[in-house]
Structures are given as C-alpha cells and as structure tokens.
Amino acid sequence: TARPRLPRLSPLTTLTFLAGSVTVSASVDCLVAEQGCIQEQSCMAIYRLLEYCAAEEAVAPLRADARLECLEAQNSLQRYRPLQVCKCQRGSRREEHCLKVYWTVRFAGGFDYEVSPYEELKLNLCLKAAQDCGLYEKCGSLRSEYVVACTKRAAVSDNSCNRQKCHKALRRFLERVPEEYSFALLFCPCSDTLCGERRRKTIVPSCSYEENVRGEERAGKPNCLSLQNYCSKDELCRSRFADFQHNCQPSPLSASGCMRERRTMCLKAYAGLIGTIMTPNYVSNSSTEVSQWCTCEGSGNEWQGCQRILQMFTNNICLREYDVLRLGREGSTAQFYSFLSKGKKNDTRNVLTKTVLTTVCENQTVQDK
C-alpha cells in the first residue's frame, strides 16, 4: 500500500497549527480536535499519514525508513495543540473513535501510564451528599419529611406552603441527623452552577427562606428590622440569633476572621438559624454568598441599624473567611471533609460515607497542589 507523503510546512501553516481552528483547553474532546485538524489541509495530510503509520504498525513492525518518516509526522503534528491536549469521555457513544484519535497522535509513545486519555470526572458533591443521606435511613427519612412539609400546599385552593411546619421539620432534621450528613448537604463544595443550584435548594427556599403570599404571587422582601423584631418575640429564634451573633462575631485582627476563633461553633450557630424566621441561604447558584431574605429599603433614619443586621451575613469576615463558606478556594474542600469525618472513627454505619469523603478529600488535595 502506498503511504502518504509528509508535506512541508510553511511558516504561515506553522502559526496556524500553533493556534489551530479549535480553542485549546485542557478538556477539549479528541473528536472536536480531529475535526479542527481535518479542516486544515496541511494538518489533515500529516494526520492521515499518522493514521496509516498506526494501522501498519498494528499489523507488523515498520521498516526503519518508514518509521523515521512516521516519527517526523508525529513531531510535526505536535504543533497542532488541540490534538496534543485532547481527552475522551468514558462511556460516550463514540468513545472508541475518540480513543483511536488520542492514540494515533501518540504513535510512538509506547505505554504511557502517567497520563489518562480520559477527562477528569467532575463529581457533583451536593448530589453525592444527597445520595449518602439517602443511604442512612435516619437522614433519608427526616430529609423526606421536611421536603414534604415544605412543598405541601397549605390548602387545596392555595399554592402557598405552611411555613411554620416547614421550619419545624427543618429544625428536626438538623437537630437529629449527624452533622457529617446534614452539613455535607448544606455546605457541599461546588464548581458549577448545577451543583450550586442543588445546594441552594437544599432547604426548599421557596417555602423556608423566601416569603410567599396566596397563589403563585411572590411577596416583596420584608425589612430586616421587622424580621429581627418578629424574631425577638420568639424565644427559640431570639436564642438562635443571639448564639449566631456570639459565635460568628467578626474580628479583622483574628487570623480566622472570627473573634472567638471557634470555627465549628460558628458553623453550628449558622445552621441553627435555619428553620427560624431568620433563616439564611445562598443568594445564587454561582456563589457562596449568603444572606437573609430581607431588605433595608424604607428603613428611614434606622437605615444604619438595618444594614448592621444584613451585613452580619453579607459582609461578615468570620463567615467569609470561614473554610466552609469560602468553598472553592485553595484547601477548603479538604479541610471541610476532614472536619466532617473527625471524631467518627468508631461509627460503623458511616463506613461508606467516610470512604467517599476520604477519596474526595485526597483528590482535592492533589488538585490544590
């Protein structure tokens, strides 16, 4: 069989190869990279030659002169970056074709076990936390209980929920479920909006967080001062809010951002507010910023007092610098899961969860280096 000839590259073609017609990234698909190469005439000629080389080598070892030309082709194709950095997806419909492309451009690479041809698996840790909760009967049943309470209509003709029952069920869940399960649901680290949306919706915010009126009409945010006033009339809410202020008091002079340096107590106090009228939550799917469902509009000469309440969440360095609420920054995932698994060594029901958390922790540690 006549083999293709290796084309000579002009300076212009070399520059085209370096840039390529495909945006180069660490996760570019090899099938996409192949299509980009085929659209470049010189790239396609070299790639077809490498295909020929790989096919012939699979049958019998190439002669010295033929092998030399194949190696020249492989070196020339290194200028086309998309094919050099591309990866494949496990179990995809065209996985075999993708892998053929991956190994064709590595014709003389031998067995390289240091690099995987597959894309890194992006683990949705919020989804994993929900699955782990479902495997532990107590967590699964109490989670289902609060989801039902927070989504059930208050009346047949009314689409609004029973907020009081929703809050009670949420408090029951947080008080009775071990923190390694409940906190994993509330504070799971996210790197994309899909995970962030699941995290934000953990507490069913349409009922527990946002304030609705009859039907599907949504009420405007209440004033933060009014919210605090209602809270002060309820002993449980008043106590939880006082506990939050005590344990999450910020300090710019502290390395942790917290005056009392008790990070775990701040986390517990924050979670303790969930299920009260002062329930906080994530404000969007794409950030870790938290806030209450309130505003300072119409506060008049009490505006500064209102801002103090709001900024306990939106501008609190104790929360912002706290490892769990600064998810996505360097080291936070590993430290978070280390905290969750601490002190649980003798609890046999958590073997599966600890194994998963340890694996995630180790993987994140490698990524952070």
HUGIZI-V422284 format. One record per run of one state. SS is the DSSP state (2 for helix, 1 for strand, 0 for the rest). FROM is the first residue (numbers start at 1). TO is the last residue. If there is no record, write none. Layout:
SS;FROM;TO + SS;FROM;TO
This chain:
0;1;10 + 2;11;19 + 0;20;28 + 1;29;29 + 2;30;38 + 0;39;40 + 2;41;59 + 0;60;63 + 2;64;77 + 0;78;80 + 2;81;85 + 0;86;86 + 1;87;88 + 0;89;94 + 2;95;104 + 0;105;117 + 1;118;118 + 0;119;124 + 2;125;135 + 0;136;136 + 2;137;151 + 0;152;152 + 1;153;155 + 0;156;157 + 1;158;161 + 0;162;162 + 2;163;176 + 0;177;178 + 2;179;186 + 0;187;192 + 2;193;200 + 0;201;204 + 2;205;208 + 0;209;211 + 1;212;212 + 0;213;217 + 1;218;218 + 0;219;221 + 1;222;223 + 2;224;232 + 0;233;234 + 2;235;247 + 0;248;249 + 1;250;250 + 0;251;257 + 1;258;258 + 0;259;262 + 2;263;273 + 0;274;279 + 1;280;282 + 0;283;289 + 1;290;292 + 0;293;293 + 1;294;295 + 0;296;299 + 2;300;314 + 0;315;316 + 2;317;320 + 0;321;331 + 2;332;341 + 0;342;347 + 2;348;368 + 0;369;369
